[in-house]
Amino acid sequence: MSGLLSAGSAGAQDNPVEMLEVATNRVIAALERDPAIKQNPARIKALVNEFIVPHIDFQTLSRWVLGKYWRSASDAQRKAFVAEFQELMVNTYGISLAEYSDQKLVFLPLRTDPDSNSATVHARFEQSGAPPVSLIYRMHNRNKHWLVYDLVIEGISFATTYRTTFGSEARQVGMQGLIDRLVAKNHENQKHPPEPLFRRDSAR
């Protein structure tokens, strides 16, 4: 993420664990410094856009979740879908971080060969009085920059879940209908924030 790391922190970009840790902790630190942000979805979204978004491969993720519908979509539809899907993910992930910002997020040592172009980063939210919530970030290296293309929460793949949902909707209403539904969903989220990806009671 261009906005996530300073020019002098190029080393973090070489290590996917360090990169994610720096990015996520900067968002959480901002939420802890000013708890009022948690009640302001627009400010949460701004934090995620600044520190998280540049490290997510939305193009690859969008192409995968749409499958055959991506291949048959027009360039304009692809561009519109990526924009709306990114909006949905930014809002949802931001609310999730705000929900858990008072917990301890621990990133585990990298299990992947450091010279590999793909990595699986394990992390967990540790919470008092309840089991931790496990997170797995699936990443690949593109042009010497680590990018997330899937997030697995308590064994449930973010990408696979949306692939199933979007595939079903695209079959019903077509590609343009799916985009229109995403537009409506994102508009609704401006009034009523989405549910967090990982709720506290999901770990019990």
mmCIF file of the C-alpha atoms, coordinates in Angstrom:
data_MODEL
# 
_entry.id   MODEL 
# 
loop_
_atom_site.group_PDB 
_atom_site.id 
_atom_site.type_symbol 
_atom_site.label_atom_id 
_atom_site.label_alt_id 
_atom_site.label_comp_id 
_atom_site.label_asym_id 
_atom_site.label_entity_id 
_atom_site.label_seq_id 
_atom_site.pdbx_PDB_ins_code 
_atom_site.Cartn_x 
_atom_site.Cartn_y 
_atom_site.Cartn_z 
_atom_site.occupancy 
_atom_site.B_iso_or_equiv 
_atom_site.pdbx_formal_charge 
_atom_site.auth_seq_id 
_atom_site.auth_comp_id 
_atom_site.auth_asym_id 
_atom_site.auth_atom_id 
_atom_site.pdbx_PDB_model_num 
ATOM 1   C CA . MET A 1 1   ? 0.000   0.000   0.000   1.00 0.00 ? 1   MET A CA 1 
ATOM 2   C CA . SER A 1 2   ? 1.412   3.228   -1.052  1.00 0.00 ? 2   SER A CA 1 
ATOM 3   C CA . GLY A 1 3   ? -0.250  5.086   1.793   1.00 0.00 ? 3   GLY A CA 1 
ATOM 4   C CA . LEU A 1 4   ? 0.403   2.391   4.328   1.00 0.00 ? 4   LEU A CA 1 
ATOM 5   C CA . LEU A 1 5   ? 4.181   2.365   4.367   1.00 0.00 ? 5   LEU A CA 1 
ATOM 6   C CA . SER A 1 6   ? 6.567   5.237   4.369   1.00 0.00 ? 6   SER A CA 1 
ATOM 7   C CA . ALA A 1 7   ? 9.254   5.506   1.707   1.00 0.00 ? 7   ALA A CA 1 
ATOM 8   C CA . GLY A 1 8   ? 11.840  4.326   4.209   1.00 0.00 ? 8   GLY A CA 1 
ATOM 9   C CA . SER A 1 9   ? 10.002  1.122   5.125   1.00 0.00 ? 9   SER A CA 1 
ATOM 10  C CA . ALA A 1 10  ? 10.575  -0.859  1.963   1.00 0.00 ? 10  ALA A CA 1 
ATOM 11  C CA . GLY A 1 11  ? 11.688  -3.836  4.053   1.00 0.00 ? 11  GLY A CA 1 
ATOM 12  C CA . ALA A 1 12  ? 8.116   -4.399  5.198   1.00 0.00 ? 12  ALA A CA 1 
ATOM 13  C CA . GLN A 1 13  ? 7.042   -4.813  1.600   1.00 0.00 ? 13  GLN A CA 1 
ATOM 14  C CA . ASP A 1 14  ? 9.518   -7.697  1.284   1.00 0.00 ? 14  ASP A CA 1 
ATOM 15  C CA . ASN A 1 15  ? 7.929   -9.546  4.206   1.00 0.00 ? 15  ASN A CA 1 
ATOM 16  C CA . PRO A 1 16  ? 4.191   -10.270 3.948   1.00 0.00 ? 16  PRO A CA 1 
ATOM 17  C CA . VAL A 1 17  ? 3.788   -10.758 7.698   1.00 0.00 ? 17  VAL A CA 1 
ATOM 18  C CA . GLU A 1 18  ? 5.480   -7.476  8.549   1.00 0.00 ? 18  GLU A CA 1 
ATOM 19  C CA . MET A 1 19  ? 3.556   -5.666  5.829   1.00 0.00 ? 19  MET A CA 1 
ATOM 20  C CA . LEU A 1 20  ? 0.178   -6.877  7.138   1.00 0.00 ? 20  LEU A CA 1 
ATOM 21  C CA . GLU A 1 21  ? 1.157   -6.210  10.740  1.00 0.00 ? 21  GLU A CA 1 
ATOM 22  C CA . VAL A 1 22  ? 2.210   -2.640  10.011  1.00 0.00 ? 22  VAL A CA 1 
ATOM 23  C CA . ALA A 1 23  ? -0.896  -1.944  7.931   1.00 0.00 ? 23  ALA A CA 1 
ATOM 24  C CA . THR A 1 24  ? -3.435  -3.404  10.326  1.00 0.00 ? 24  THR A CA 1 
ATOM 25  C CA . ASN A 1 25  ? -1.835  -2.011  13.462  1.00 0.00 ? 25  ASN A CA 1 
ATOM 26  C CA . ARG A 1 26  ? -1.864  1.497   12.017  1.00 0.00 ? 26  ARG A CA 1 
ATOM 27  C CA . VAL A 1 27  ? -5.620  1.265   11.525  1.00 0.00 ? 27  VAL A CA 1 
ATOM 28  C CA . ILE A 1 28  ? -6.164  -0.199  14.985  1.00 0.00 ? 28  ILE A CA 1 
ATOM 29  C CA . ALA A 1 29  ? -3.882  2.414   16.586  1.00 0.00 ? 29  ALA A CA 1 
ATOM 30  C CA . ALA A 1 30  ? -5.909  5.194   14.974  1.00 0.00 ? 30  ALA A CA 1 
ATOM 31  C CA . LEU A 1 31  ? -9.125  3.654   16.285  1.00 0.00 ? 31  LEU A CA 1 
ATOM 32  C CA . GLU A 1 32  ? -7.678  3.376   19.778  1.00 0.00 ? 32  GLU A CA 1 
ATOM 33  C CA . ARG A 1 33  ? -6.397  6.964   19.783  1.00 0.00 ? 33  ARG A CA 1 
ATOM 34  C CA . ASP A 1 34  ? -9.811  8.276   18.848  1.00 0.00 ? 34  ASP A CA 1 
ATOM 35  C CA . PRO A 1 35  ? -12.608 5.862   19.869  1.00 0.00 ? 35  PRO A CA 1 
ATOM 36  C CA . ALA A 1 36  ? -15.185 8.189   18.282  1.00 0.00 ? 36  ALA A CA 1 
ATOM 37  C CA . ILE A 1 37  ? -14.015 6.951   14.882  1.00 0.00 ? 37  ILE A CA 1 
ATOM 38  C CA . LYS A 1 38  ? -15.747 3.633   15.596  1.00 0.00 ? 38  LYS A CA 1 
ATOM 39  C CA . GLN A 1 39  ? -19.084 5.412   15.354  1.00 0.00 ? 39  GLN A CA 1 
ATOM 40  C CA . ASN A 1 40  ? -18.176 7.117   12.085  1.00 0.00 ? 40  ASN A CA 1 
ATOM 41  C CA . PRO A 1 41  ? -18.216 4.689   9.103   1.00 0.00 ? 41  PRO A CA 1 
ATOM 42  C CA . ALA A 1 42  ? -16.825 7.343   6.767   1.00 0.00 ? 42  ALA A CA 1 
ATOM 43  C CA . ARG A 1 43  ? -13.706 7.797   8.915   1.00 0.00 ? 43  ARG A CA 1 
ATOM 44  C CA . ILE A 1 44  ? -13.250 4.034   9.262   1.00 0.00 ? 44  ILE A CA 1 
ATOM 45  C CA . LYS A 1 45  ? -13.504 3.723   5.499   1.00 0.00 ? 45  LYS A CA 1 
ATOM 46  C CA . ALA A 1 46  ? -10.888 6.445   5.043   1.00 0.00 ? 46  ALA A CA 1 
ATOM 47  C CA . LEU A 1 47  ? -8.465  4.557   7.302   1.00 0.00 ? 47  LEU A CA 1 
ATOM 48  C CA . VAL A 1 48  ? -8.957  1.309   5.395   1.00 0.00 ? 48  VAL A CA 1 
ATOM 49  C CA . ASN A 1 49  ? -8.525  3.076   2.064   1.00 0.00 ? 49  ASN A CA 1 
ATOM 50  C CA . GLU A 1 50  ? -5.284  4.648   3.259   1.00 0.00 ? 50  GLU A CA 1 
ATOM 51  C CA . PHE A 1 51  ? -3.649  1.708   5.002   1.00 0.00 ? 51  PHE A CA 1 
ATOM 52  C CA . ILE A 1 52  ? -5.252  -1.525  3.741   1.00 0.00 ? 52  ILE A CA 1 
ATOM 53  C CA . VAL A 1 53  ? -6.595  -1.089  0.205   1.00 0.00 ? 53  VAL A CA 1 
ATOM 54  C CA . PRO A 1 54  ? -3.230  -0.683  -1.566  1.00 0.00 ? 54  PRO A CA 1 
ATOM 55  C CA . HIS A 1 55  ? -2.288  -4.186  -0.376  1.00 0.00 ? 55  HIS A CA 1 
ATOM 56  C CA . ILE A 1 56  ? -5.341  -5.993  -1.774  1.00 0.00 ? 56  ILE A CA 1 
ATOM 57  C CA . ASP A 1 57  ? -5.421  -7.400  -5.305  1.00 0.00 ? 57  ASP A CA 1 
ATOM 58  C CA . PHE A 1 58  ? -9.001  -6.449  -6.131  1.00 0.00 ? 58  PHE A CA 1 
ATOM 59  C CA . GLN A 1 59  ? -8.554  -7.261  -9.806  1.00 0.00 ? 59  GLN A CA 1 
ATOM 60  C CA . THR A 1 60  ? -7.509  -10.871 -9.162  1.00 0.00 ? 60  THR A CA 1 
ATOM 61  C CA . LEU A 1 61  ? -10.123 -11.291 -6.451  1.00 0.00 ? 61  LEU A CA 1 
ATOM 62  C CA . SER A 1 62  ? -12.896 -9.911  -8.660  1.00 0.00 ? 62  SER A CA 1 
ATOM 63  C CA . ARG A 1 63  ? -11.877 -12.113 -11.567 1.00 0.00 ? 63  ARG A CA 1 
ATOM 64  C CA . TRP A 1 64  ? -11.901 -15.203 -9.348  1.00 0.00 ? 64  TRP A CA 1 
ATOM 65  C CA . VAL A 1 65  ? -15.220 -14.576 -7.585  1.00 0.00 ? 65  VAL A CA 1 
ATOM 66  C CA . LEU A 1 66  ? -16.992 -13.919 -10.902 1.00 0.00 ? 66  LEU A CA 1 
ATOM 67  C CA . GLY A 1 67  ? -15.502 -16.867 -12.777 1.00 0.00 ? 67  GLY A CA 1 
ATOM 68  C CA . LYS A 1 68  ? -17.199 -17.323 -16.141 1.00 0.00 ? 68  LYS A CA 1 
ATOM 69  C CA . TYR A 1 69  ? -19.183 -14.112 -15.654 1.00 0.00 ? 69  TYR A CA 1 
ATOM 70  C CA . TRP A 1 70  ? -15.954 -12.129 -15.635 1.00 0.00 ? 70  TRP A CA 1 
ATOM 71  C CA . ARG A 1 71  ? -14.956 -13.653 -18.959 1.00 0.00 ? 71  ARG A CA 1 
ATOM 72  C CA . SER A 1 72  ? -18.249 -12.711 -20.590 1.00 0.00 ? 72  SER A CA 1 
ATOM 73  C CA . ALA A 1 73  ? -18.507 -9.235  -19.025 1.00 0.00 ? 73  ALA A CA 1 
ATOM 74  C CA . SER A 1 74  ? -17.690 -6.081  -20.961 1.00 0.00 ? 74  SER A CA 1 
ATOM 75  C CA . ASP A 1 75  ? -14.717 -3.937  -19.949 1.00 0.00 ? 75  ASP A CA 1 
ATOM 76  C CA . ALA A 1 76  ? -17.117 -1.349  -18.525 1.00 0.00 ? 76  ALA A CA 1 
ATOM 77  C CA . GLN A 1 77  ? -18.903 -4.005  -16.461 1.00 0.00 ? 77  GLN A CA 1 
ATOM 78  C CA . ARG A 1 78  ? -15.622 -5.373  -15.142 1.00 0.00 ? 78  ARG A CA 1 
ATOM 79  C CA . LYS A 1 79  ? -14.499 -1.907  -14.105 1.00 0.00 ? 79  LYS A CA 1 
ATOM 80  C CA . ALA A 1 80  ? -17.844 -1.188  -12.438 1.00 0.00 ? 80  ALA A CA 1 
ATOM 81  C CA . PHE A 1 81  ? -17.856 -4.520  -10.617 1.00 0.00 ? 81  PHE A CA 1 
ATOM 82  C CA . VAL A 1 82  ? -14.319 -4.068  -9.261  1.00 0.00 ? 82  VAL A CA 1 
ATOM 83  C CA . ALA A 1 83  ? -15.213 -0.593  -7.984  1.00 0.00 ? 83  ALA A CA 1 
ATOM 84  C CA . GLU A 1 84  ? -18.425 -1.718  -6.274  1.00 0.00 ? 84  GLU A CA 1 
ATOM 85  C CA . PHE A 1 85  ? -16.904 -4.915  -4.876  1.00 0.00 ? 85  PHE A CA 1 
ATOM 86  C CA . GLN A 1 86  ? -14.007 -2.914  -3.461  1.00 0.00 ? 86  GLN A CA 1 
ATOM 87  C CA . GLU A 1 87  ? -16.491 -0.508  -1.860  1.00 0.00 ? 87  GLU A CA 1 
ATOM 88  C CA . LEU A 1 88  ? -18.333 -3.419  -0.263  1.00 0.00 ? 88  LEU A CA 1 
ATOM 89  C CA . MET A 1 89  ? -15.145 -5.000  1.067   1.00 0.00 ? 89  MET A CA 1 
ATOM 90  C CA . VAL A 1 90  ? -13.735 -1.735  2.399   1.00 0.00 ? 90  VAL A CA 1 
ATOM 91  C CA . ASN A 1 91  ? -16.909 -1.016  4.364   1.00 0.00 ? 91  ASN A CA 1 
ATOM 92  C CA . THR A 1 92  ? -17.201 -4.551  5.714   1.00 0.00 ? 92  THR A CA 1 
ATOM 93  C CA . TYR A 1 93  ? -13.542 -5.001  6.633   1.00 0.00 ? 93  TYR A CA 1 
ATOM 94  C CA . GLY A 1 94  ? -13.403 -1.576  8.252   1.00 0.00 ? 94  GLY A CA 1 
ATOM 95  C CA . ILE A 1 95  ? -16.390 -2.289  10.470  1.00 0.00 ? 95  ILE A CA 1 
ATOM 96  C CA . SER A 1 96  ? -14.789 -5.614  11.407  1.00 0.00 ? 96  SER A CA 1 
ATOM 97  C CA . LEU A 1 97  ? -11.520 -3.991  12.486  1.00 0.00 ? 97  LEU A CA 1 
ATOM 98  C CA . ALA A 1 98  ? -13.437 -1.408  14.507  1.00 0.00 ? 98  ALA A CA 1 
ATOM 99  C CA . GLU A 1 99  ? -15.352 -4.216  16.211  1.00 0.00 ? 99  GLU A CA 1 
ATOM 100 C CA . TYR A 1 100 ? -12.127 -5.924  17.282  1.00 0.00 ? 100 TYR A CA 1 
ATOM 101 C CA . SER A 1 101 ? -9.812  -2.953  17.801  1.00 0.00 ? 101 SER A CA 1 
ATOM 102 C CA . ASP A 1 102 ? -9.870  -3.416  21.568  1.00 0.00 ? 102 ASP A CA 1 
ATOM 103 C CA . GLN A 1 103 ? -8.598  -6.984  21.220  1.00 0.00 ? 103 GLN A CA 1 
ATOM 104 C CA . LYS A 1 104 ? -5.059  -8.179  20.554  1.00 0.00 ? 104 LYS A CA 1 
ATOM 105 C CA . LEU A 1 105 ? -4.214  -9.075  16.956  1.00 0.00 ? 105 LEU A CA 1 
ATOM 106 C CA . VAL A 1 106 ? -1.292  -11.490 16.733  1.00 0.00 ? 106 VAL A CA 1 
ATOM 107 C CA . PHE A 1 107 ? 0.457   -12.367 13.475  1.00 0.00 ? 107 PHE A CA 1 
ATOM 108 C CA . LEU A 1 108 ? 2.227   -15.724 13.468  1.00 0.00 ? 108 LEU A CA 1 
ATOM 109 C CA . PRO A 1 109 ? 5.647   -16.428 11.911  1.00 0.00 ? 109 PRO A CA 1 
ATOM 110 C CA . LEU A 1 110 ? 5.607   -17.035 8.174   1.00 0.00 ? 110 LEU A CA 1 
ATOM 111 C CA . ARG A 1 111 ? 5.398   -20.716 7.243   1.00 0.00 ? 111 ARG A CA 1 
ATOM 112 C CA . THR A 1 112 ? 6.045   -20.171 3.538   1.00 0.00 ? 112 THR A CA 1 
ATOM 113 C CA . ASP A 1 113 ? 9.437   -20.242 1.831   1.00 0.00 ? 113 ASP A CA 1 
ATOM 114 C CA . PRO A 1 114 ? 10.561  -16.586 1.951   1.00 0.00 ? 114 PRO A CA 1 
ATOM 115 C CA . ASP A 1 115 ? 11.641  -16.818 -1.696  1.00 0.00 ? 115 ASP A CA 1 
ATOM 116 C CA . SER A 1 116 ? 8.231   -17.993 -2.869  1.00 0.00 ? 116 SER A CA 1 
ATOM 117 C CA . ASN A 1 117 ? 5.866   -15.744 -4.832  1.00 0.00 ? 117 ASN A CA 1 
ATOM 118 C CA . SER A 1 118 ? 2.932   -16.875 -2.704  1.00 0.00 ? 118 SER A CA 1 
ATOM 119 C CA . ALA A 1 119 ? 2.388   -16.804 1.038   1.00 0.00 ? 119 ALA A CA 1 
ATOM 120 C CA . THR A 1 120 ? -0.154  -17.864 3.624   1.00 0.00 ? 120 THR A CA 1 
ATOM 121 C CA . VAL A 1 121 ? -0.108  -15.567 6.646   1.00 0.00 ? 121 VAL A CA 1 
ATOM 122 C CA . HIS A 1 122 ? -1.775  -16.769 9.830   1.00 0.00 ? 122 HIS A CA 1 
ATOM 123 C CA . ALA A 1 123 ? -3.084  -14.421 12.503  1.00 0.00 ? 123 ALA A CA 1 
ATOM 124 C CA . ARG A 1 124 ? -5.561  -14.440 15.350  1.00 0.00 ? 124 ARG A CA 1 
ATOM 125 C CA . PHE A 1 125 ? -7.613  -11.995 17.365  1.00 0.00 ? 125 PHE A CA 1 
ATOM 126 C CA . GLU A 1 126 ? -7.120  -12.904 21.020  1.00 0.00 ? 126 GLU A CA 1 
ATOM 127 C CA . GLN A 1 127 ? -10.044 -12.001 23.232  1.00 0.00 ? 127 GLN A CA 1 
ATOM 128 C CA . SER A 1 128 ? -10.487 -12.331 26.965  1.00 0.00 ? 128 SER A CA 1 
ATOM 129 C CA . GLY A 1 129 ? -12.878 -15.068 28.048  1.00 0.00 ? 129 GLY A CA 1 
ATOM 130 C CA . ALA A 1 130 ? -13.370 -16.542 24.580  1.00 0.00 ? 130 ALA A CA 1 
ATOM 131 C CA . PRO A 1 131 ? -11.392 -18.565 22.030  1.00 0.00 ? 131 PRO A CA 1 
ATOM 132 C CA . PRO A 1 132 ? -9.320  -16.563 19.542  1.00 0.00 ? 132 PRO A CA 1 
ATOM 133 C CA . VAL A 1 133 ? -10.657 -15.805 16.068  1.00 0.00 ? 133 VAL A CA 1 
ATOM 134 C CA . SER A 1 134 ? -8.352  -17.267 13.432  1.00 0.00 ? 134 SER A CA 1 
ATOM 135 C CA . LEU A 1 135 ? -7.494  -15.365 10.257  1.00 0.00 ? 135 LEU A CA 1 
ATOM 136 C CA . ILE A 1 136 ? -5.566  -16.550 7.199   1.00 0.00 ? 136 ILE A CA 1 
ATOM 137 C CA . TYR A 1 137 ? -4.411  -14.091 4.555   1.00 0.00 ? 137 TYR A CA 1 
ATOM 138 C CA . ARG A 1 138 ? -3.646  -15.671 1.180   1.00 0.00 ? 138 ARG A CA 1 
ATOM 139 C CA . MET A 1 139 ? -1.186  -13.534 -0.721  1.00 0.00 ? 139 MET A CA 1 
ATOM 140 C CA . HIS A 1 140 ? 0.966   -13.405 -3.819  1.00 0.00 ? 140 HIS A CA 1 
ATOM 141 C CA . ASN A 1 141 ? 3.880   -11.267 -4.887  1.00 0.00 ? 141 ASN A CA 1 
ATOM 142 C CA . ARG A 1 142 ? 3.250   -9.009  -7.875  1.00 0.00 ? 142 ARG A CA 1 
ATOM 143 C CA . ASN A 1 143 ? 6.056   -6.733  -9.070  1.00 0.00 ? 143 ASN A CA 1 
ATOM 144 C CA . LYS A 1 144 ? 7.845   -7.079  -5.715  1.00 0.00 ? 144 LYS A CA 1 
ATOM 145 C CA . HIS A 1 145 ? 4.733   -6.121  -3.794  1.00 0.00 ? 145 HIS A CA 1 
ATOM 146 C CA . TRP A 1 146 ? 2.754   -8.499  -1.589  1.00 0.00 ? 146 TRP A CA 1 
ATOM 147 C CA . LEU A 1 147 ? -0.999  -8.412  -2.214  1.00 0.00 ? 147 LEU A CA 1 
ATOM 148 C CA . VAL A 1 148 ? -3.875  -10.176 -0.469  1.00 0.00 ? 148 VAL A CA 1 
ATOM 149 C CA . TYR A 1 149 ? -6.265  -12.066 -2.739  1.00 0.00 ? 149 TYR A CA 1 
ATOM 150 C CA . ASP A 1 150 ? -8.279  -13.952 -0.116  1.00 0.00 ? 150 ASP A CA 1 
ATOM 151 C CA . LEU A 1 151 ? -9.063  -13.829 3.604   1.00 0.00 ? 151 LEU A CA 1 
ATOM 152 C CA . VAL A 1 152 ? -10.114 -16.944 5.512   1.00 0.00 ? 152 VAL A CA 1 
ATOM 153 C CA . ILE A 1 153 ? -11.964 -16.347 8.784   1.00 0.00 ? 153 ILE A CA 1 
ATOM 154 C CA . GLU A 1 154 ? -12.499 -19.296 11.098  1.00 0.00 ? 154 GLU A CA 1 
ATOM 155 C CA . GLY A 1 155 ? -12.048 -21.628 8.133   1.00 0.00 ? 155 GLY A CA 1 
ATOM 156 C CA . ILE A 1 156 ? -14.446 -19.744 5.847   1.00 0.00 ? 156 ILE A CA 1 
ATOM 157 C CA . SER A 1 157 ? -12.934 -18.278 2.683   1.00 0.00 ? 157 SER A CA 1 
ATOM 158 C CA . PHE A 1 158 ? -14.018 -14.742 1.907   1.00 0.00 ? 158 PHE A CA 1 
ATOM 159 C CA . ALA A 1 159 ? -13.427 -15.293 -1.825  1.00 0.00 ? 159 ALA A CA 1 
ATOM 160 C CA . THR A 1 160 ? -15.230 -18.633 -1.982  1.00 0.00 ? 160 THR A CA 1 
ATOM 161 C CA . THR A 1 161 ? -18.229 -17.274 -0.103  1.00 0.00 ? 161 THR A CA 1 
ATOM 162 C CA . TYR A 1 162 ? -18.602 -14.350 -2.510  1.00 0.00 ? 162 TYR A CA 1 
ATOM 163 C CA . ARG A 1 163 ? -18.008 -16.604 -5.522  1.00 0.00 ? 163 ARG A CA 1 
ATOM 164 C CA . THR A 1 164 ? -21.004 -18.683 -4.468  1.00 0.00 ? 164 THR A CA 1 
ATOM 165 C CA . THR A 1 165 ? -23.155 -15.629 -3.736  1.00 0.00 ? 165 THR A CA 1 
ATOM 166 C CA . PHE A 1 166 ? -22.256 -13.682 -6.863  1.00 0.00 ? 166 PHE A CA 1 
ATOM 167 C CA . GLY A 1 167 ? -22.529 -16.734 -9.088  1.00 0.00 ? 167 GLY A CA 1 
ATOM 168 C CA . SER A 1 168 ? -26.060 -17.371 -7.868  1.00 0.00 ? 168 SER A CA 1 
ATOM 169 C CA . GLU A 1 169 ? -27.089 -13.736 -8.323  1.00 0.00 ? 169 GLU A CA 1 
ATOM 170 C CA . ALA A 1 170 ? -25.508 -13.443 -11.762 1.00 0.00 ? 170 ALA A CA 1 
ATOM 171 C CA . ARG A 1 171 ? -27.444 -16.511 -12.908 1.00 0.00 ? 171 ARG A CA 1 
ATOM 172 C CA . GLN A 1 172 ? -30.665 -14.876 -11.740 1.00 0.00 ? 172 GLN A CA 1 
ATOM 173 C CA . VAL A 1 173 ? -30.238 -11.288 -12.883 1.00 0.00 ? 173 VAL A CA 1 
ATOM 174 C CA . GLY A 1 174 ? -27.213 -11.245 -15.172 1.00 0.00 ? 174 GLY A CA 1 
ATOM 175 C CA . MET A 1 175 ? -23.955 -9.346  -14.829 1.00 0.00 ? 175 MET A CA 1 
ATOM 176 C CA . GLN A 1 176 ? -25.497 -5.888  -14.980 1.00 0.00 ? 176 GLN A CA 1 
ATOM 177 C CA . GLY A 1 177 ? -28.170 -6.893  -12.499 1.00 0.00 ? 177 GLY A CA 1 
ATOM 178 C CA . LEU A 1 178 ? -25.453 -8.066  -10.095 1.00 0.00 ? 178 LEU A CA 1 
ATOM 179 C CA . ILE A 1 179 ? -23.634 -4.747  -10.413 1.00 0.00 ? 179 ILE A CA 1 
ATOM 180 C CA . ASP A 1 180 ? -26.874 -2.864  -9.801  1.00 0.00 ? 180 ASP A CA 1 
ATOM 181 C CA . ARG A 1 181 ? -27.461 -4.903  -6.650  1.00 0.00 ? 181 ARG A CA 1 
ATOM 182 C CA . LEU A 1 182 ? -23.963 -4.089  -5.407  1.00 0.00 ? 182 LEU A CA 1 
ATOM 183 C CA . VAL A 1 183 ? -24.590 -0.402  -6.033  1.00 0.00 ? 183 VAL A CA 1 
ATOM 184 C CA . ALA A 1 184 ? -27.797 -0.634  -3.999  1.00 0.00 ? 184 ALA A CA 1 
ATOM 185 C CA . LYS A 1 185 ? -26.062 -2.582  -1.234  1.00 0.00 ? 185 LYS A CA 1 
ATOM 186 C CA . ASN A 1 186 ? -23.262 -0.042  -0.949  1.00 0.00 ? 186 ASN A CA 1 
ATOM 187 C CA . HIS A 1 187 ? -25.809 2.779   -0.870  1.00 0.00 ? 187 HIS A CA 1 
ATOM 188 C CA . GLU A 1 188 ? -27.646 1.000   1.950   1.00 0.00 ? 188 GLU A CA 1 
ATOM 189 C CA . ASN A 1 189 ? -24.389 0.513   3.858   1.00 0.00 ? 189 ASN A CA 1 
ATOM 190 C CA . GLN A 1 190 ? -23.963 4.286   3.954   1.00 0.00 ? 190 GLN A CA 1 
ATOM 191 C CA . LYS A 1 191 ? -27.106 4.455   6.082   1.00 0.00 ? 191 LYS A CA 1 
ATOM 192 C CA . HIS A 1 192 ? -26.745 1.173   7.979   1.00 0.00 ? 192 HIS A CA 1 
ATOM 193 C CA . PRO A 1 193 ? -23.197 -0.202  8.368   1.00 0.00 ? 193 PRO A CA 1 
ATOM 194 C CA . PRO A 1 194 ? -22.768 -3.874  7.379   1.00 0.00 ? 194 PRO A CA 1 
ATOM 195 C CA . GLU A 1 195 ? -22.326 -6.685  9.866   1.00 0.00 ? 195 GLU A CA 1 
ATOM 196 C CA . PRO A 1 196 ? -18.685 -7.386  10.829  1.00 0.00 ? 196 PRO A CA 1 
ATOM 197 C CA . LEU A 1 197 ? -16.975 -10.241 9.013   1.00 0.00 ? 197 LEU A CA 1 
ATOM 198 C CA . PHE A 1 198 ? -16.046 -11.896 12.298  1.00 0.00 ? 198 PHE A CA 1 
ATOM 199 C CA . ARG A 1 199 ? -18.380 -11.342 15.195  1.00 0.00 ? 199 ARG A CA 1 
ATOM 200 C CA . ARG A 1 200 ? -17.325 -11.867 18.792  1.00 0.00 ? 200 ARG A CA 1 
ATOM 201 C CA . ASP A 1 201 ? -19.822 -14.663 19.333  1.00 0.00 ? 201 ASP A CA 1 
ATOM 202 C CA . SER A 1 202 ? -18.550 -16.536 16.244  1.00 0.00 ? 202 SER A CA 1 
ATOM 203 C CA . ALA A 1 203 ? -15.556 -17.726 18.247  1.00 0.00 ? 203 ALA A CA 1 
ATOM 204 C CA . ARG A 1 204 ? -17.580 -19.249 21.067  1.00 0.00 ? 204 ARG A CA 1 
# 
